[in-house]
Amino acid sequence: METMNVLMVEDDEDIGEMLQLSLQTNNIEVTWCKDVMRAQESLRDTTPDIILLDWMLPGISGPDWIKFLKNQEENKRIPIILLTARSAEEDKVSGLETGADDYVTKPFSVQELIARMKAVLRRSSTENETGVISIGPLFIDPSSHRVTINKVDLMMSPTEYKLLSFFATNPNKVFSRNQLLDNVWGDNVYVEDRTVDVHIRRLRRILDAQGCADLVQTVRGFGYKLVNLSA
């Protein structure tokens, strides 16, 4: 992988200095901002490959900034990993549902964080250039990462995009949580089964806005599948 450019938003001096040094030691370029206002200014100058974002920040919290970014055309596709000491399941679910692509609880190892960063970037990269995928009213253009239903553009994170694309290239096939973790998140990455359910719920909410929540269905006791509603 080429040199990774990271925007890190962290107000804790000790954590920020440790992370910046550790990531730079691993050939990762880091722009460190201590609050959202300065991070927003940084985005005006350059677009990072990924954002590492603390939850608790002065002024605007990490999750609130994620919601703001996801409504900006120029920034909505930047992958985001939340870094936080909040380890309760409801906090993880809440963080992911704001639009974050992953959630890492403190304390964590730098090597685990780097593995997760690489996994998120793999999910957000173009992996299929063979042409538009069409499933009923759903169209996916891998060359531009554009997703439409009935010609209406859908906004989603790189994780939801990769999840939907995987389903769409394997219609009517049932996949367990573990199979989805292996194929969408990749092996050797620390991701909980619960994460799959959160992203499925987020994806369904996006599809439901166009009346197509039933595209992705639960097969009780087995997993999930995508069906062609027009078939």
Secondary structure as the mmCIF struct_conf table of DSSP 4:
data_model
#
loop_
_struct_conf.conf_type_id
_struct_conf.id
_struct_conf.beg_label_comp_id
_struct_conf.beg_label_asym_id
_struct_conf.beg_label_seq_id
_struct_conf.end_label_comp_id
_struct_conf.end_label_asym_id
_struct_conf.end_label_seq_id
HELX_LH_PP_P HELX_LH_PP_P1 GLU A 2 THR A 3
STRN STRN1 MET A 4 VAL A 9
HELX_RH_AL_P HELX_RH_AL_P1 GLU A 13 THR A 25
TURN_TY1_P TURN_TY1_P1 ASN A 26 ASN A 27
STRN STRN2 ILE A 28 CYS A 33
BEND BEND1 LYS A 34 ASP A 35
HELX_RH_AL_P HELX_RH_AL_P2 VAL A 36 ASP A 45
BEND BEND2 ASP A 49 ASP A 49
STRN STRN3 ILE A 50 ASP A 54
BEND BEND3 TRP A 55 MET A 56
BEND BEND4 PRO A 58 ILE A 60
HELX_RH_AL_P HELX_RH_AL_P3 GLY A 62 LEU A 69
TURN_TY1_P TURN_TY1_P2 LYS A 70 ASN A 71
TURN_TY1_P TURN_TY1_P3 GLU A 73 ARG A 77
BEND BEND5 ILE A 78 ILE A 78
STRN STRN4 ILE A 80 THR A 84
BEND BEND6 ALA A 85 ALA A 85
BEND BEND7 ALA A 88 ALA A 88
HELX_RH_AL_P HELX_RH_AL_P4 GLU A 89 GLU A 97
TURN_TY1_P TURN_TY1_P4 THR A 98 GLY A 99
BEND BEND8 ASP A 101 ASP A 101
STRN STRN5 ASP A 102 THR A 105
BEND BEND9 LYS A 106 PRO A 107
HELX_RH_AL_P HELX_RH_AL_P5 VAL A 110 SER A 124
BEND BEND10 SER A 125 SER A 125
BEND BEND11 THR A 130 THR A 130
STRN STRN6 ILE A 133 ILE A 135
TURN_TY1_P TURN_TY1_P5 GLY A 136 PRO A 137
STRN STRN7 LEU A 138 ASP A 141
TURN_TY1_P TURN_TY1_P6 PRO A 142 HIS A 145
STRN STRN8 ARG A 146 ILE A 149
TURN_TY1_P TURN_TY1_P7 ASN A 150 LYS A 151
STRN STRN9 VAL A 152 ASP A 153
HELX_RH_AL_P HELX_RH_AL_P6 PRO A 158 ALA A 168
TURN_TY1_P TURN_TY1_P8 THR A 169 THR A 169
BEND BEND12 ASN A 170 ASN A 170
TURN_TY1_P TURN_TY1_P9 PRO A 171 ASN A 172
STRN STRN10 PHE A 175 PHE A 175
HELX_RH_AL_P HELX_RH_AL_P7 ARG A 177 LEU A 180
HELX_RH_PI_P HELX_RH_PI_P1 LEU A 181 TRP A 185
TURN_TY1_P TURN_TY1_P10 ASP A 187 ASN A 188
HELX_RH_AL_P HELX_RH_AL_P8 ASP A 193 ASP A 208
TURN_TY1_P TURN_TY1_P11 ALA A 209 GLY A 211
HELX_RH_3T_P HELX_RH_3T_P1 ALA A 213 LEU A 215
STRN STRN11 VAL A 216 VAL A 219
TURN_TY1_P TURN_TY1_P12 ARG A 220 PHE A 222
STRN STRN12 GLY A 223 LEU A 226
TURN_TY1_P TURN_TY1_P13 LEU A 229 SER A 230
#
